[in-house]
Each structure stands twice: as structure tokens, then as C-alpha cells.
Amino acid sequence: MNKHLAAILTPPLLPVLLAQGYWLRKITPRLPDAAGPLEGMVTGAGEPLKLIALGESTVAGIGASTHESALTGQLALALKRHTNRTVNWTVVARSGVNARKCRVELVPKLRGLRADVVTIVLGVNDTIEFHSPRRWAFDVERLIESVRAEVGDALVLLSGVPPMDCFPALPQPLSFVLGARSAVLEKATVGLAKRLTRVVHVPFTIERDRCADLFCADGFHPSELGYKLWAEQLAAAFLECADLSAL
């Protein structure tokens, strides 16, 4: 019901939504990407597990001090903890990128790399740009094809589209509209993952009463605790689906 109501309300509310978006850009603190190298290793045993994280500002680590404490580093730690494998991790990201730009601008940076697991984290910018679920699914499917053409037939952990009505920075009615639109893209993500081989949709779950702890100062990106909990969700999904002996 909410997504249909949002579709009805969006055109008459568009002047308000644009004004709120402009106001948010003016007042929201501009935080830097996570500091430090874009690749690293968490030492364990056995053959290293090669992990690549690809996507938007959350993969760039905004809200965390370093990549070790951001999403990719936390995921590498969680994978090592659960498998006792050494994990070699690489970050390929750009703040503001949508699914189509990710394929065009970021996938070429994967050339020469190999991966056992690729985590794809996108959706916020496609939501903000009001992309349709059809375009979103098409762009993500082509992105996955392009990624695998570069790094091999990796297992893909496709992170769910974040529920934007949980973002503390967003005022009403912008929060309601973007929350509904992100839910529509999330539904398309679920359908896409069901169609594709070795693509696992990992729902983005958040405790709404803990938002103050799970978001950083800008109210838009995760805090280091938020990244840690998100990484645990991704690692749990990996353990449920992966044939570890084949990786």
C-alpha cells in the first residue's frame, strides 16, 4: 500500500521533495571516505579467500575511520572468524555511483583481479534518482555479468537496498517517499537474485529503535557499529549458501 500511495503522492509533492533534498545537501556534513589502503588481509589458515566489495559510498566507508572498521574490513574479519580462512579483501567504490555507473566506471578497475566472493552494495543512489525497478534490475544484472567477466564465476552477495525511511537525516515527506521507492527496488532485487545462479540476496535488516547507534554523524551512512552488524549479516548469508570446499 505504501509504495502505491508514494507513487500517487510523488508528483504533487515534488516541489517539497526537491526543496528538502536541496536543504539536506546544504546542511548535511560532508564526511570523507574511510582512510587507509583499499586492500588488505586478515590472516587465518589455508588457501586465502579472495573478497571484493563493489559499490557506492557505504563500500567507500563513509562514516568509518578506516576500511578495516568499515564494511569490507568488517566482512573480512567476520568471514575469517567463521571459516578460519585467510581473507584477502579489495575495495572498489565511489560515492554517488548508481548501478549503471558502477558497471561503466568501476568494473574496469577489476581488470586483472580474481575473486571467490564479490559483495555488491548499491541502491541508495538509484532510489534517490527515482529509477524504475525495471531499469534497476536490468542494470544490476548487466553489472553482475560484467563483474564475472573480469574476476571469474564468483559467488555474489547482493546486499539488499537499504530502507531509506530508517535514515535519521531524512525529514517527512521525503523519508516516506524514498522509503517506499527503496522498498520497490528491494522487491526487484529479490526477484533478480532468484533468477540468477550463485547470486544471493542478503536483506538489509535494521533495528529501527537503534538508528541513533547504527548511523554516523550525517544521519545517512552507517556508524562503525552499523557496518559491523551489516557485515555479520553478509557473512551469515555467505555461510548458509557457500560450498566452502569449492572456494
ZITAVEN-V301626 format. One line per field, one symbol per residue. ss: DSSP state (2 for helix, 1 for strand, 0 for the rest). phi: phi as a letter, one per 30 degrees, with the letter a starting at -180 (. if undefined). burial: # if it has 24 or more other C-alpha atoms within 12 Angstrom, else .. A space follows every 10 residues. Layout:
# ZITAVEN-V301626
ss->???
phi->???
burial->???
This chain:
# ZITAVEN-V301626
ss->0222222222 2222222222 2222222000 0000100011 1100111111 1111102222 0000010000 2222222222 2220111111 1110000022 2222222222 0000001111 1002222200 0022222222 2222222222 2000111110 0002220000 0002222222 2222222222 2222200011 1100000222 2222100000 0102222222 2222222222 2002220
phi->.dddddddde eddeeddddd ddddddcddd cddedjdcba bcdbbiddcc cbcblcdddd iejcdbddcc dddddddddd ddciddbcbb cbaadjdcdd deddcceedd ejcbbcbbcc bbkddddddh dddddedddd ddddeddddc cjdddcccdd dddddddedd dddedddddd ddddddddde dddddcdhbc dcedcbdddc eddccdddib cddddddddd dddddddedd cdcddcc
burial->.....#...# ......#... #......... #.##...### ##.....### ########## ########## ########## ..#.###### ########## ###.###..# ..######## ########.# ###.###.## #.######.# ##.####### ########## #.######## ########## ###....### ######.... #.######## ########## #########. .#....#
